[in-house]
Structures are given as structure tokens and as C-alpha cells.
Amino acid sequence: MDADELEEIRRRKLMELQAQREKELEDLQRQQEMQRQLEAQKKAILRAILEPEARERLARVKLAYPDVAEAVENQLVYLAQSGRITTKITDEMLKEILKRAMPKKREPRIIRK
């Protein structure tokens, strides 16, 4: 192989890598756009089914316990989409839902010898 053939192989390989990288970036952008759309739909549904006080409480819980808030949001969206929520959820109702969703706190035990 001479230098021209090696250069051609390198050039083709570089072009393949660049094309692959561009495809990966496009896929990533597509996924991010889908994620944004899903998040917007979720917010719209939550806005429709939660009273303002309940929305504020859920936002505060999301700051302290993001995983719990996310699970509650997903469950509420699922129930709304399946038609099982017929009235707006009040702050009191949300408190009850959150109590059930929050992880149980363990009492520390001190064992003395």
C-alpha cells in the first residue's frame, strides 16, 4: 500500500465516524424533544386535575423528594388519562396521597451493652 491508499482509507474512516456521530446527535436531539413534549403534556394534565394549592404543594415536595413527587405525578397522570379522576384534587386529597407515597421512616434504635 502506498501513502495515497492509506490516506484514502483514513479519509473514508473519518467520514464514516463523522456520519455516525451526526446520526447519534440527531437521535439524541429527537429523544430530548420527545421528552420535552411528554413533560409539557404531563404539566398540562396536572394543571387540569390539581387545584392551585395542591400544585404548589406538589412543587414543594418535588424539591425535597423528587422521586416521590415524580411517582405521584405519574400516578395522577395515569389515573387522569384512564378517566378515574373526575374532580379536581384538593390540597387535602393530595396530602393523603403523599402520606401513602412517602417512604416509611424508621425509628433509630440504640442498643446499649
KOLSE-229782 format. One record per atom (N, C-alpha, C): chain; x, y, z. Coordinates in Angstrom, 1 decimal. Example, Ala and Ser with C-alpha at 12.3 -4.5 7.8 and 13.67 -1.06 7.14 Angstrom:
<rs>
R mol   east  north     up
R   A   13.2   -5.7    7.8
R   A   12.3   -4.5    7.8
R   A   13.2   -3.3    7.8
R   A   12.8   -2.2    7.1
R   A   13.7   -1.1    7.1
R   A   12.9    0.0    7.9
</rs>
This chain:
<rs>
R mol   east  north     up
R   A    0.8   -1.2    0.0
R   A    0.0    0.0    0.0
R   A    0.9    1.2    0.0
R   A    0.5    2.2   -0.8
R   A    1.3    3.4   -0.8
R   A    0.5    4.5    0.0
R   A    1.1    5.6    0.1
R   A    0.6    6.7    1.0
R   A   -0.7    7.2    0.6
R   A   -1.0    7.2   -0.7
R   A   -2.3    7.7   -1.2
R   A   -3.4    6.7   -0.8
R   A   -3.2    5.4   -0.9
R   A   -4.2    4.5   -0.5
R   A   -4.5    4.6    1.0
R   A   -3.4    4.7    1.8
R   A   -3.6    4.9    3.3
R   A   -4.4    6.2    3.6
R   A   -4.1    7.2    2.9
R   A   -4.8    8.5    3.1
R   A   -6.2    8.4    2.8
R   A   -6.5    7.7    1.7
R   A   -7.9    7.5    1.3
R   A   -8.7    6.6    2.3
R   A   -8.1    5.6    2.8
R   A   -8.7    4.8    3.9
R   A   -9.0    5.6    5.1
R   A   -8.0    6.4    5.5
R   A   -8.2    7.3    6.7
R   A   -9.3    8.3    6.5
R   A   -9.3    8.8    5.2
R   A  -10.4    9.8    4.9
R   A  -11.8    9.2    5.0
R   A  -11.9    8.0    4.4
R   A  -13.2    7.3    4.4
R   A  -13.6    6.9    5.8
R   A  -12.7    6.5    6.6
R   A  -13.0    6.1    8.0
R   A  -13.4    7.3    8.8
R   A  -12.7    8.5    8.6
R   A  -13.1    9.7    9.3
R   A  -14.5   10.1    8.9
R   A  -14.8   10.0    7.6
R   A  -16.1   10.4    7.1
R   A  -17.2    9.5    7.7
R   A  -16.9    8.2    7.9
R   A  -17.9    7.3    8.5
R   A  -18.1    7.6    9.9
R   A  -17.0    7.9   10.6
R   A  -17.1    8.3   12.0
R   A  -17.9    9.6   12.2
R   A  -17.7   10.6   11.3
R   A  -18.4   11.8   11.4
R   A  -19.9   11.6   11.1
R   A  -20.2   10.8   10.1
R   A  -21.6   10.5    9.8
R   A  -22.3    9.8   11.0
R   A  -21.6    8.8   11.6
R   A  -22.1    8.1   12.8
R   A  -22.4    9.1   13.9
R   A  -21.5   10.0   14.2
R   A  -21.6   11.0   15.2
R   A  -22.8   11.9   15.0
R   A  -23.0   12.3   13.7
R   A  -24.1   13.2   13.4
R   A  -25.4   12.5   13.6
R   A  -25.5   11.2   13.3
R   A  -26.7   10.4   13.5
R   A  -27.0   10.2   14.9
R   A  -26.0   10.0   15.8
R   A  -26.1    9.9   17.2
R   A  -26.7   11.2   17.8
R   A  -26.1   12.4   17.3
R   A  -26.6   13.7   17.8
R   A  -28.1   13.9   17.4
R   A  -28.4   13.5   16.2
R   A  -29.8   13.7   15.7
R   A  -30.7   12.8   16.6
R   A  -30.3   11.6   16.9
R   A  -31.1   10.7   17.7
R   A  -31.3   11.3   19.1
R   A  -30.2   11.9   19.7
R   A  -30.3   12.5   21.0
R   A  -31.2   13.7   21.0
R   A  -31.1   14.5   19.9
R   A  -32.0   15.7   19.9
R   A  -33.5   15.2   19.7
R   A  -33.7   14.2   19.0
R   A  -35.1   13.7   18.8
R   A  -35.6   13.2   20.2
R   A  -34.8   12.5   20.9
R   A  -35.2   12.0   22.2
R   A  -35.5   13.1   23.2
R   A  -34.6   14.1   23.2
R   A  -34.8   15.3   24.0
R   A  -36.1   16.0   23.7
R   A  -36.4   16.1   22.4
R   A  -37.6   16.8   22.0
R   A  -38.8   16.0   22.5
R   A  -38.8   14.7   22.3
R   A  -39.9   13.8   22.8
R   A  -40.1   14.0   24.3
R   A  -39.0   14.0   25.0
R   A  -39.0   14.2   26.5
R   A  -39.7   15.5   26.9
R   A  -39.3   16.6   26.1
R   A  -39.9   17.9   26.4
R   A  -41.4   17.9   26.1
R   A  -41.8   17.2   25.0
R   A  -43.2   17.1   24.7
R   A  -44.0   16.3   25.8
R   A  -43.4   15.2   26.2
R   A  -44.1   14.4   27.3
R   A  -44.2   15.2   28.6
R   A  -43.2   16.0   28.9
R   A  -43.2   16.8   30.1
R   A  -44.2   17.9   30.0
R   A  -44.4   18.5   28.8
R   A  -45.4   19.5   28.6
R   A  -46.8   18.9   28.8
R   A  -47.0   17.8   28.2
R   A  -48.3   17.1   28.3
R   A  -48.6   16.8   29.8
R   A  -47.6   16.3   30.5
R   A  -47.8   15.9   31.9
R   A  -48.1   17.2   32.7
R   A  -47.5   18.3   32.5
R   A  -47.8   19.5   33.2
R   A  -49.2   20.0   32.9
R   A  -49.6   19.9   31.6
R   A  -50.9   20.3   31.3
R   A  -52.0   19.5   32.0
R   A  -51.8   18.2   32.0
R   A  -52.7   17.3   32.7
R   A  -52.8   17.6   34.2
R   A  -51.6   17.8   34.8
R   A  -51.6   18.1   36.2
R   A  -52.2   19.4   36.5
R   A  -52.0   20.4   35.6
R   A  -52.7   21.7   35.8
R   A  -54.2   21.6   35.7
R   A  -54.7   20.6   34.9
R   A  -56.1   20.4   34.8
R   A  -56.7   19.7   36.0
R   A  -56.0   18.8   36.6
R   A  -56.6   18.0   37.6
R   A  -56.3   18.4   39.1
R   A  -55.3   19.3   39.2
R   A  -54.9   19.8   40.6
R   A  -55.4   21.2   40.8
R   A  -55.9   21.4   42.0
R   A  -56.2   22.8   42.4
R   A  -54.9   23.5   42.6
R   A  -54.9   24.9   42.5
R   A  -53.6   25.6   42.7
R   A  -52.8   25.3   44.0
R   A  -53.5   25.1   45.1
R   A  -52.8   24.8   46.3
R   A  -52.1   23.5   46.3
R   A  -52.8   22.5   45.6
R   A  -52.2   21.2   45.5
R   A  -51.0   21.2   44.6
R   A  -51.1   22.0   43.5
R   A  -50.0   22.1   42.6
R   A  -48.8   22.7   43.3
R   A  -49.0   23.7   44.1
R   A  -47.9   24.3   44.9
R   A  -47.3   23.3   45.8
R   A  -48.1   22.6   46.5
R   A  -47.6   21.6   47.5
R   A  -46.8   20.5   46.7
R   A  -47.3   20.1   45.6
R   A  -46.5   19.1   44.8
R   A  -45.2   19.6   44.4
R   A  -45.2   20.9   44.0
R   A  -43.9   21.5   43.6
R   A  -42.9   21.6   44.8
R   A  -43.4   21.9   46.0
R   A  -42.5   21.9   47.1
R   A  -42.0   20.5   47.5
R   A  -42.9   19.5   47.4
R   A  -42.5   18.2   47.7
R   A  -41.4   17.7   46.6
R   A  -41.6   18.2   45.4
R   A  -40.6   17.8   44.3
R   A  -39.2   18.3   44.7
R   A  -39.1   19.5   45.4
R   A  -37.8   20.0   45.7
R   A  -37.1   19.1   46.8
R   A  -37.9   18.6   47.7
R   A  -37.3   17.8   48.8
R   A  -37.2   16.3   48.5
R   A  -38.3   15.8   47.8
R   A  -38.3   14.4   47.4
R   A  -38.7   14.2   46.0
R   A  -37.7   14.4   45.1
R   A  -38.1   14.4   43.6
R   A  -38.6   13.1   43.2
R   A  -38.1   12.0   43.7
R   A  -38.5   10.7   43.3
R   A  -39.9   10.4   43.7
R   A  -40.3   10.8   44.9
R   A  -41.7   10.6   45.4
R   A  -42.6   11.4   44.6
R   A  -42.3   12.7   44.4
R   A  -43.1   13.6   43.6
R   A  -43.3   13.1   42.2
R   A  -42.3   12.6   41.6
R   A  -42.4   12.1   40.2
R   A  -43.3   10.9   40.2
R   A  -43.2   10.0   41.2
R   A  -44.1    8.8   41.2
R   A  -45.5    9.2   41.4
R   A  -45.8   10.2   42.2
R   A  -47.2   10.7   42.5
R   A  -47.7   11.4   41.2
R   A  -46.9   12.2   40.5
R   A  -47.3   12.8   39.3
R   A  -47.6   11.8   38.2
R   A  -46.8   10.8   38.1
R   A  -47.0    9.8   37.1
R   A  -48.3    9.0   37.4
R   A  -48.5    8.7   38.6
R   A  -49.8    8.0   39.0
R   A  -51.0    8.9   38.7
R   A  -50.9   10.2   39.1
R   A  -52.1   11.1   38.9
R   A  -52.3   11.2   37.4
R   A  -51.3   11.3   36.6
R   A  -51.5   11.4   35.1
R   A  -52.1   10.2   34.6
R   A  -51.7    9.0   35.0
R   A  -52.2    7.7   34.6
R   A  -53.7    7.7   34.9
R   A  -54.0    8.0   36.2
R   A  -55.5    8.0   36.6
R   A  -56.3    9.0   35.8
R   A  -55.8   10.1   35.5
R   A  -56.5   11.1   34.7
R   A  -56.7   10.6   33.3
R   A  -55.7   10.1   32.7
R   A  -55.8    9.6   31.3
R   A  -56.8    8.4   31.2
R   A  -56.9    7.6   32.3
R   A  -57.8    6.5   32.3
R   A  -59.2    6.8   32.7
R   A  -59.4    8.1   33.0
R   A  -60.7    8.6   33.4
R   A  -61.2    8.3   34.8
R   A  -60.2    7.9   35.7
R   A  -60.6    7.6   37.0
R   A  -60.6    8.8   38.0
R   A  -60.1   10.0   37.5
R   A  -60.2   11.2   38.3
R   A  -61.3   12.0   37.6
R   A  -62.3   12.3   38.4
R   A  -63.5   13.0   37.9
R   A  -63.6   14.5   38.4
R   A  -63.0   14.7   39.6
R   A  -63.0   16.1   40.2
R   A  -61.5   16.5   40.4
R   A  -61.4   17.8   40.6
R   A  -60.1   18.3   40.8
R   A  -59.6   17.9   42.2
R   A  -58.3   17.6   42.3
R   A  -57.7   17.1   43.5
R   A  -57.3   18.3   44.4
R   A  -57.9   18.3   45.6
R   A  -57.6   19.4   46.5
R   A  -56.3   19.2   47.3
R   A  -55.9   20.2   48.0
R   A  -54.7   20.1   48.8
R   A  -54.8   19.0   49.8
R   A  -56.0   18.9   50.5
R   A  -56.2   17.8   51.5
R   A  -56.1   16.4   50.8
R   A  -56.7   16.3   49.7
R   A  -56.6   15.0   49.0
R   A  -55.1   14.7   48.6
R   A  -54.4   15.7   48.2
R   A  -53.0   15.5   47.8
R   A  -52.2   15.1   49.0
R   A  -52.5   15.7   50.2
R   A  -51.8   15.4   51.4
R   A  -51.9   13.9   51.7
R   A  -53.1   13.4   51.6
R   A  -53.4   12.0   51.8
R   A  -52.6   11.1   50.8
R   A  -52.6   11.5   49.6
R   A  -51.9   10.7   48.6
R   A  -50.4   10.7   48.9
R   A  -49.9   11.9   49.3
R   A  -48.5   12.0   49.6
R   A  -48.1   11.2   50.9
R   A  -49.0   11.1   51.8
R   A  -48.7   10.3   53.0
R   A  -48.5    8.9   52.7
R   A  -49.4    8.4   51.8
R   A  -49.3    7.0   51.4
R   A  -48.0    6.7   50.5
R   A  -47.6    7.8   49.8
R   A  -46.5    7.6   48.9
R   A  -45.1    7.8   49.5
R   A  -45.1    8.5   50.6
R   A  -43.8    8.8   51.3
R   A  -43.3    7.5   51.9
R   A  -42.0    7.3   51.8
R   A  -41.3    6.2   52.5
R   A  -41.5    6.2   54.0
R   A  -41.7    5.1   54.5
R   A  -41.9    5.0   56.0
R   A  -40.5    5.3   56.7
R   A  -40.6    6.1   57.7
R   A  -39.4    6.5   58.4
R   A  -39.2    5.4   59.5
R   A  -37.9    5.0   59.6
R   A  -37.6    4.1   60.6
R   A  -37.1    4.8   61.8
R   A  -37.5    4.3   62.9
R   A  -37.1    4.8   64.2
R   A  -35.7    4.3   64.5
R   A  -34.8    5.2   64.9
R   A  -33.5    4.7   65.3
R   A  -33.5    3.9   66.6
R   A  -32.8    2.8   66.6
R   A  -32.8    2.0   67.8
R   A  -31.4    2.1   68.4
R   A  -31.3    2.4   69.6
R   A  -30.0    2.4   70.3
R   A  -29.9    1.2   71.2
R   A  -28.9    0.4   70.9
R   A  -28.7   -0.8   71.7
R   A  -27.5   -0.5   72.6
R   A  -27.7   -0.6   73.9
R   A  -26.7   -0.4   74.9
R   A  -26.2   -1.7   75.5
R   A  -25.0   -1.8   75.7
R   A  -24.4   -3.0   76.2
R   A  -23.9   -2.8   77.7
</rs>
